[in-house]
Amino acid sequence: MRTAPAAAAARPSFDPLLAERRHLSPGLALAHRMAGGGAWEREADGAWVTLSDGRRLLDLGSYGVTLLGHRHPAVTAAVAAQLGRLPTSTRSLANEVTPRLASRLVEALGRRPLRRCWFGCNGADAVDLALKLARAATGRPRVVAAVGAFHGKTLGALSATWYDRYRGPFTGHLAATTHVEATDLAALERELAAGDVAALILEPVRGEGGVEPVPAEVLVGWGELARRHGSHLIADEVQTGFRRCGGMSVALDAGAQVSAVLLGKALGGGVAPISAVVGTDVLFAPLLRDPFLHSTTFGGHPLSAAAALAALEVVADLPDRGPAIAAMLARLRRAHTELIADVRGRGHLWGVELHGAELAGAFLMELASAGVIVSPCLGRPEVIRLLPPAIISDADLDIAEARLGAALHAAHRTAPSPGGQHR
C-alpha cells in the first residue's frame, strides 16, 4: 500500500502577490508588495484595513470610495437582502430597486431640470455617456476641459483628461478636446465662440491634479458661458460629490447651471461599484429618442443600486468631520512648515503639498511603514491626497495625526535634499 508523504500531499499556500505578478501586472504587484510589506488586505471594517499578517492600517485613501468606511452595516445589510431576492437583472424587465435609486438621486440633488438618470459601473462610464450625449444632442464635435483635469482612462474619458502620460500612446485616436486654465474665463469664451463645442467638463475640485478647488464664481462662469453658447456644462463630481466635499454637488452648491452631475466612487457606499449621470431632458434627448443608443450589461445592477440606496439614507444624516480634519491638518502644517508647502481641500478631501516630489515619495513610503493608507496624486507627485471616511472617530484622527507627523520626520531624514544629498 502506497502512502504519499504529508509534505507532498499538502497544497502550497496561495500567494496573491505572486499570482498578481505572473498573471496581472508585475509593476502593480511590486507597488502592492512595497505598500503592504509583502502582505495583502484580508478584511476591513470602518476606517481600518487588516492585512494577511495581522497588521491593521488606517485607511485615509481608497481613492474616495469609502466615505462611509468599510462594510458600513446599513449598506452591507441592504446588499445582503437584495442578494436574497434578486441578485441580478434580466435586463428585459424592470425591477424595483434601480428606478427607486434614480428617483432618490434626483430628489437628493434637488434641481428640477436634473431629472434623468443613467447608471454605470465606474466614473469613466459616466464621463463617456455624458460626452456622447452632449455630442449627439448638439451635433457638435468638440469638448473643452481644464488644464490638469482627470476624467478617466477609457478612450472617451481619456480625451478629456489632461495628462500626456496617459494620452500620449493614443495620440491621433482621441476625440477633439481643448484644454484651458479653469480660471481663465476669457480663454474659455474664445473657444466657445467657434460654435463647435458640444460640452464643457469640469471637476469642482481637481483630484489627481493636486486637490485644487475651483472658486465658486468660476464654476458659475463656466455654466453661464455654456448656456450662452448652446453647450452643456458637465460637472464631474465622481470624487467630490455625494457628500465627500460637503453637499451632494459642489457645483450645484456654488450656484452653477449644469446639464449633468456625474457621481460615483462613494455612491456605492464602499461596497458596490456604481456611477451615475444625472442630467436634463435636453442633454438626455438622444437617449430618450432611442433607449438603446447607449447601454451596459451591469449598469444599475440591483446589488449596486441597493447599496447606493442604503448609502443615500446614511449620507442624509452624515456628520461633517471636515472641520476636525481641517484642524488636524492645520496643526500638522504648523509643526512642519519646512516640509509642507500647502494644505488645501474641503470636507473629506484634502491635499498635502510637500516641498518636492522626492520628499512626497519618501513620505508615502514612511506612511506605508507607519500603517496609514493615502492616495498619491497622479498628476501632481508632490501632493499627497487624504480622503478620510466621514465616520472617522476623534481617536482615529489622533492616531492619524501622530502617524502623519512621525512619517514626515522620517521622510525628512531619508529624502534627498535638492542638492541630491540625504538630509
C-alpha positions in Angstrom: 0.0 0.0 0.0 1.5 3.3 -1.1 1.1 6.5 1.0 2.1 9.9 -0.2 4.4 11.9 2.1 2.5 14.5 4.1 4.6 17.4 2.8 3.9 16.3 -0.8 0.2 15.9 -0.2 -0.1 19.4 1.3 -1.2 22.0 -1.3 1.1 25.0 -1.3 -0.5 28.2 0.1 -1.7 30.7 -2.4 0.4 33.9 -2.8 -1.8 36.7 -4.2 1.2 38.9 -4.9 3.0 36.1 -6.9 -0.2 35.5 -8.9 -0.6 39.2 -9.5 2.9 39.4 -10.8 2.5 36.4 -13.1 -1.0 36.9 -14.4 -2.0 40.6 -13.9 0.8 43.2 -13.8 4.4 42.9 -12.5 4.5 46.6 -11.9 1.3 46.7 -9.9 2.4 43.6 -7.9 5.7 45.4 -7.0 3.8 48.5 -5.9 1.4 46.4 -3.8 4.3 44.5 -2.3 6.0 47.7 -1.2 2.8 49.2 0.2 1.9 46.1 2.2 5.4 45.0 3.1 4.7 41.6 1.5 1.2 41.3 3.0 -2.1 41.9 1.4 -5.5 43.2 2.5 -7.6 40.4 4.1 -10.6 42.2 5.7 -11.7 45.7 6.6 -14.1 47.5 8.9 -14.8 51.1 9.5 -11.6 53.1 8.9 -9.3 50.1 9.3 -7.9 47.5 6.9 -6.4 44.3 8.3 -3.6 42.6 6.4 -2.8 39.0 5.9 0.0 39.2 8.6 -2.4 40.7 11.1 -1.3 44.3 10.9 -4.0 47.0 10.9 -3.8 50.0 8.6 -5.7 53.3 9.0 -7.4 54.0 5.7 -7.3 57.7 4.6 -7.2 56.8 0.9 -9.1 54.2 -1.1 -9.4 56.9 -3.9 -12.6 58.3 -2.4 -14.7 55.1 -2.4 -15.0 54.6 1.4 -16.7 57.8 2.5 -18.8 55.6 4.8 -15.9 53.5 5.8 -15.5 49.8 5.1 -18.5 47.4 5.5 -21.0 50.0 6.7 -23.7 47.8 8.4 -26.6 49.6 6.7 -25.1 49.1 3.3 -24.0 45.5 3.7 -27.4 44.6 5.1 -29.2 46.2 2.1 -26.9 44.3 -0.3 -27.5 41.0 1.6 -31.2 41.5 1.5 -31.2 42.2 -2.2 -28.9 39.2 -2.8 -31.6 37.1 -1.2 -34.3 38.5 -3.5 -33.0 39.5 -6.9 -29.2 39.4 -7.2 -29.1 40.3 -10.9 -31.4 41.6 -13.6 -32.8 40.0 -16.8 -32.5 43.4 -18.4 -35.7 42.5 -20.3 -37.9 43.6 -17.3 -38.0 46.4 -14.9 -37.0 45.9 -11.2 -37.9 47.9 -8.1 -34.5 49.0 -6.9 -32.9 50.8 -9.9 -35.8 53.2 -10.7 -36.1 53.8 -7.0 -32.5 54.9 -6.9 -33.0 57.2 -9.9 -35.9 58.8 -8.1 -34.0 59.3 -4.9 -30.9 60.7 -6.6 -33.0 63.3 -8.5 -34.6 64.2 -5.2 -31.3 64.4 -3.3 -29.7 66.7 -5.9 -32.8 68.9 -5.7 -32.6 70.7 -9.0 -35.7 70.4 -11.1 -34.0 70.4 -14.5 -31.8 67.4 -13.4 -34.5 64.7 -13.7 -32.9 62.0 -15.8 -30.6 59.3 -14.6 -28.3 56.7 -16.2 -26.1 54.2 -14.3 -22.7 52.7 -15.0 -20.1 50.9 -13.0 -17.3 53.5 -12.7 -16.6 57.1 -13.2 -15.2 56.8 -16.7 -18.5 55.1 -17.7 -20.4 58.2 -16.6 -18.0 60.6 -18.4 -18.2 58.5 -21.6 -22.0 58.7 -21.7 -22.1 62.4 -20.8 -19.8 63.3 -23.6 -21.6 61.1 -26.1 -25.0 62.7 -25.2 -23.6 66.2 -25.5 -22.2 65.5 -28.9 -25.4 63.8 -30.1 -27.7 66.5 -28.6 -25.8 69.4 -30.2 -24.3 67.8 -33.3 -21.0 69.4 -32.4 -17.7 67.6 -32.2 -15.5 69.4 -29.6 -15.2 69.3 -25.8 -13.4 71.8 -23.6 -11.9 70.6 -20.3 -9.5 72.2 -17.8 -5.7 72.0 -17.7 -4.8 69.5 -15.0 -8.1 67.6 -15.4 -8.5 63.9 -14.8 -11.7 62.3 -16.1 -10.7 58.7 -16.6 -8.7 56.4 -18.9 -11.3 54.8 -21.2 -10.9 56.2 -24.7 -13.8 58.6 -24.4 -12.9 59.8 -20.9 -9.2 60.0 -21.8 -10.0 62.5 -24.5 -10.9 65.0 -21.7 -8.0 64.0 -19.4 -5.1 66.4 -19.4 -2.0 64.3 -18.8 0.2 63.3 -21.7 1.4 60.3 -19.7 -2.0 58.7 -20.3 -2.9 60.4 -23.6 0.4 60.0 -25.4 0.1 56.4 -26.5 -3.2 57.1 -28.1 -2.4 60.3 -30.0 -4.5 60.5 -33.1 -7.2 58.3 -31.6 -8.8 60.7 -29.1 -11.9 62.8 -29.8 -11.4 66.5 -30.3 -10.8 68.3 -26.9 -9.2 71.6 -26.0 -7.9 72.3 -22.5 -7.9 75.8 -20.9 -7.0 77.0 -17.5 -10.0 76.6 -15.3 -9.9 80.2 -14.1 -9.4 81.8 -17.5 -12.9 82.5 -18.5 -11.8 84.7 -21.4 -9.9 81.8 -22.9 -13.0 79.6 -22.4 -15.2 82.1 -24.1 -12.8 82.3 -27.1 -13.1 78.5 -27.5 -16.9 78.6 -27.3 -17.1 81.4 -29.8 -16.1 79.0 -32.6 -19.5 77.4 -32.3 -18.3 73.8 -32.4 -18.2 73.0 -28.7 -20.6 70.3 -27.5 -19.7 70.2 -23.9 -17.6 71.7 -21.1 -16.5 69.3 -18.5 -15.0 70.4 -15.1 -14.1 68.9 -11.7 -15.1 71.3 -9.0 -12.0 70.2 -7.1 -9.3 68.7 -9.2 -8.4 65.4 -7.6 -5.4 63.9 -9.5 -4.4 67.4 -10.4 -3.3 68.2 -6.8 -6.6 68.7 -4.9 -7.2 72.2 -6.3 -10.6 73.6 -5.5 -12.2 75.7 -8.3 -13.6 79.0 -7.0 -17.4 79.2 -6.8 -17.5 82.2 -9.2 -15.5 80.3 -11.8 -17.9 77.3 -11.6 -20.8 79.8 -12.1 -18.9 81.4 -15.0 -18.5 78.1 -16.8 -22.2 77.4 -16.5 -23.1 80.9 -17.8 -20.8 80.6 -20.8 -22.0 77.1 -21.7 -25.6 78.3 -21.6 -24.8 81.4 -23.7 -23.1 79.4 -26.4 -25.5 76.5 -26.5 -23.1 74.0 -25.0 -23.6 71.7 -22.0 -21.6 72.0 -18.7 -20.9 68.6 -17.2 -19.9 68.7 -13.5 -17.6 65.7 -12.9 -18.2 65.0 -9.3 -17.3 61.4 -9.3 -14.9 62.2 -6.5 -16.2 65.4 -5.0 -19.9 64.7 -4.9 -22.2 62.6 -2.7 -21.1 64.5 0.5 -17.4 63.9 0.0 -16.9 67.7 -0.1 -19.9 68.7 2.0 -23.1 68.7 -0.1 -24.3 66.3 -2.8 -22.7 68.5 -5.5 -20.1 71.2 -5.2 -21.1 72.8 -8.5 -24.8 73.0 -7.6 -24.0 74.4 -4.1 -21.9 77.1 -5.9 -25.0 78.0 -8.0 -23.6 76.8 -11.3 -26.1 75.9 -14.1 -25.1 72.4 -15.2 -26.6 70.0 -17.7 -25.4 67.0 -15.7 -23.8 66.0 -12.5 -21.6 62.8 -12.6 -21.4 60.7 -9.4 -19.5 57.6 -8.5 -16.9 56.2 -6.0 -18.7 56.8 -2.7 -22.1 56.3 -4.3 -21.9 52.6 -3.8 -21.4 53.0 0.0 -17.9 51.5 -0.1 -19.5 48.1 -1.0 -20.5 48.0 -4.7 -19.3 49.6 -7.9 -21.8 52.2 -9.4 -21.7 55.5 -11.1 -24.5 57.9 -12.3 -25.2 60.6 -14.8 -28.0 62.9 -13.5 -28.9 65.3 -16.2 -31.5 67.4 -18.0 -34.1 66.3 -20.6 -32.2 68.4 -23.2 -28.9 66.5 -22.6 -30.7 63.2 -22.4 -32.8 63.8 -25.6 -30.8 61.4 -27.8 -31.3 58.6 -25.2 -34.9 59.5 -24.8 -35.5 59.1 -28.5 -33.6 55.8 -28.6 -33.2 54.0 -25.3 -30.7 51.5 -26.8 -28.4 54.2 -28.1 -26.1 53.5 -25.1 -26.3 50.6 -22.6 -24.2 48.4 -20.3 -24.9 44.9 -19.0 -24.2 45.8 -15.4 -25.1 49.5 -15.1 -27.7 50.0 -12.4 -27.2 46.4 -11.2 -29.7 45.5 -8.5 -27.0 44.9 -5.9 -25.2 48.1 -6.7 -28.5 50.0 -6.7 -29.4 48.6 -3.3 -26.0 49.6 -1.9 -26.5 53.2 -3.3 -30.0 53.5 -1.9 -28.7 52.5 1.6 -25.8 54.9 1.2 -28.2 57.7 0.4 -30.0 57.1 3.6 -26.8 57.1 5.6 -25.3 60.3 4.0 -28.6 62.2 4.7 -27.6 62.2 8.4 -23.8 62.1 7.9 -21.7 64.0 10.5 -19.5 66.7 9.0 -16.0 65.7 10.0 -14.5 68.3 7.7 -13.7 70.9 10.4 -12.0 68.3 12.6 -9.9 67.0 9.6 -9.0 70.6 8.6 -7.9 71.4 12.1 -5.8 68.3 12.4 -4.0 69.1 9.1 -3.5 72.8 10.1 -1.7 71.6 13.2 0.4 69.3 11.1 1.4 72.1 8.8 2.3 74.5 11.6 4.5 71.8 13.1 6.2 71.0 9.8 6.4 74.3 7.8 9.8 73.3 6.5 8.3 70.2 4.8 4.7 71.2 4.0 4.2 73.9 1.3 0.4 73.9 1.5 -2.7 72.1 2.8 -5.9 72.6 0.8 -9.3 71.0 0.3 -12.7 70.8 1.7 -14.9 68.4 3.6 -13.4 65.0 3.4 -11.0 65.6 0.5 -7.6 67.2 1.2 -4.2 67.6 -0.4 -0.9 67.9 1.5 1.6 69.5 -0.8 5.2 68.9 0.2 8.4 70.7 -0.9 9.1 68.4 -3.9 8.2 65.1 -5.4 11.1 63.3 -3.8 10.0 64.3 -0.3 6.4 63.3 -1.1 7.6 59.9 -2.4 9.6 59.3 0.9 6.5 60.4 2.8 4.4 57.8 1.0 6.9 55.1 1.9 7.1 56.1 5.5 3.3 56.2 5.8 3.1 52.7 4.4 5.5 51.6 7.2 3.6 53.6 9.8 0.3 51.9 8.9 -1.6 54.7 7.0 -3.2 54.3 3.6 -3.3 57.5 1.5 -3.6 58.3 -2.2 -1.0 59.9 -4.4 -2.0 62.5 -7.0 -1.2 61.0 -10.4 -0.7 64.4 -12.0 1.0 66.2 -9.1 3.5 63.9 -7.5 4.4 66.4 -4.8 0.9 66.3 -3.4 -0.5 63.5 -1.2 -4.2 63.1 -1.2 -6.2 62.3 2.0 -9.7 61.1 1.8 -10.7 60.2 5.4 -14.1 58.5 5.9 -16.8 60.6 7.3 -17.3 58.0 10.1 -13.7 58.5 11.4 -13.6 58.9 15.2 -11.7 61.5 17.2 -9.4 58.8 18.5 -8.6 57.7 14.9 -7.9 61.3 13.9 -5.5 61.5 16.8 -3.8 58.3 15.5 -3.7 59.8 12.0 -2.1 63.0 13.3 0.6 61.1 15.2 1.4 58.8 12.4 1.5 61.5 9.7 3.8 63.6 11.9 6.1 60.7 12.5 6.2 59.8 8.8 7.1 63.4 8.0 10.0 63.3 10.4 11.3 60.0 8.9 10.8 61.3 5.3 12.8 64.4 6.1 15.7 62.2 7.2 15.6 59.8 4.2 14.6 62.0 1.3 17.3 63.5 -0.9 17.8 67.2 -0.5 17.5 69.5 -3.6 21.3 69.1 -4.0 21.0 65.3 -4.1 22.3 64.5 -0.7 20.3 62.9 2.1 19.5 65.2 5.0 
